Amino acid sequence: MTPIFYFIRRMRSPRGFALFLLALSLSFASATIALAQDQAGVVTGTIADTHGTPISGATVQAMDVERHVKYTGTTDAKGVYHILHLPIGRYQISASASGYNELKKPAFRLSMHQTARVNVSLFSGYLYRVEVKDVAPLLQTDSAELRTTIDADAIENLP
């Protein structure tokens, strides 16, 4: 007897039907959880020195400025970092490495499914700390997708 016929035969009993409903509800629940986890963003970029040489092993932190939660990443041999699965919010990126000054970038808003590229150039030495106060708007160079975020205030002010 093939498995599908065995399954249909077992489903005729009340116990078999209950097991079928349980399996069906668990599959829907896991699909819902998977979709909920997908509503996050990514921050990626390159950490280099002022001459453009990539810095491997640099520590990169994305701090959610609204919740004061820090997410940490490390650069690879090419100076590239990825911080994945970040909840939607405003983030400030800071980077540091041994022999280099720490640098903090201004906060920016990370939207759902957005990949924000934040490149950082670190100055060598321990003499001072650098904090950038102004930054150009983030460009989506990884995607040709266009999007607009409409907040609750804009929706309430519609005619």
N, C-alpha and C positions, 0 to 999 in steps of 0.2 A: 504494500500500500504506500503510495507517495505521501510525502509530508503534508501537502495541501489538503488531500482528502482526509487524512487523519485529523488535521486541525478543524476542518468543517464538521466532521463527525463528533469531535469533542465539544464543539461550540453548541451543539443541540442540548446539552445538559445545562442546568442552571449554574453549576459551578464553572463549567467551561466558558459560558457566556460572561460570567463575572470576571474571569481571568482575562478574557478578550477586552472587556471594557477597561480593566486596570492597565493592561498593556497599551491600549489606545490613549488613555489619559496621561500616562507617563511619557509617551512619545510627544504629545502636544506640550506638556510641561517643559520637557528638555528643549524643544524648539523655541519656546517662548524665552527661556533663560538664555539660549544662544543668541537670539535677536537682541535681548536687552544688553548683553555684553558687547555687542557690536556698536553701540552708540557712544563711542569714545573717539578720541583723537590721538595723534602721534606727533611728537616733536623729534626732529632729526637735524643733523647738521655736521659741520666739520670744525674741529678745534685745531688751530694752527698758531704758530708764533707770528711776529710782525713781519717776517720775511716770507711767510706763506708755507713754511715747513710744517707738515702735520705733527701733532703731538699725540703719541700713543700713551694710553694709561691715564689720561686726564679724567677728572671727575666732573660730571655735569649734573646739576640739580635743577629740576623744574619744580618751583614752589607754587602751589595753588594759593594765591594771595587772599582769596576769600575764606578759605577753610584752614589755612596755615598747615597744609600737608605737603611734605616734600617727597618727590620721586627722583631716584638717582639712576644715572647711567654712567658707563665708562667708555672711552674711545678705544677703537681697535688700532691695529698697526698703521692704518691709513688716516687716523685722526677722526674717523666717523663715529658718531654716536646715534643711538635710537632709544627713545623712551616711549614705550608702547602703552596702549590702553589707559590713556589719561582721561579722566572724566571731564566733561565740558566745564569751562571756567576761565578765569584770568590767571596767567602763569608768568612768573619771572624766572628767567634762565640765568644761572650762575655757573661759571666754569673755573676750575683751578687745577694746577698741576705742580709737581715738585720743581722748584726753581723758577716758577712764574708767579706773577701777581694774580690774585683772584679778580674776575671781572663779572659784573652783574649787568644784564640787559634789562631795559624797561619792560614792564608787564604788558602782555598782549592777551587778547581774547582767543581762546581755542574753541572752535565750533565742532559739532558732531561730524565725524568722518573726515576731519581736516588733517592734512599732514603739513605742519608748520616747519619750515626750514629756518633754523637760527644758527648762523655761522658766527664763530667767536675767534678773535685774534688776541692772544695773550702776550703781555710784555714780560720779558725776562727780568728777574730780580725780585727782591722782597721789600723794596723801599716804600712802595705806596700801594694803595688799593684804588682801583678804577671802577667807577659806576657811571654807566652811560645814561644820560637823562632824556635823550630824544633818539628816536629810531625811525627809519623809513618804514612805511607800511609793508606787511608781509606779502610777498608775491608767491603765488602757487606755481612754481616752476616745474613741479613734478606732475601737474595735471592741467589739462586745458579746460577743466570744468569751471563754470561760473555759478555763483550762488549768492543769495542775499538772505540775511537773517532779519526776520521781523519780530520785534519783541512785543510784549503785552501792551505797552503804552501806545505803540503804533496801531495795533489792532483796535484798541478802544477809541482812538481818535479818528477812525474811518467814518466817512459821511453815512 
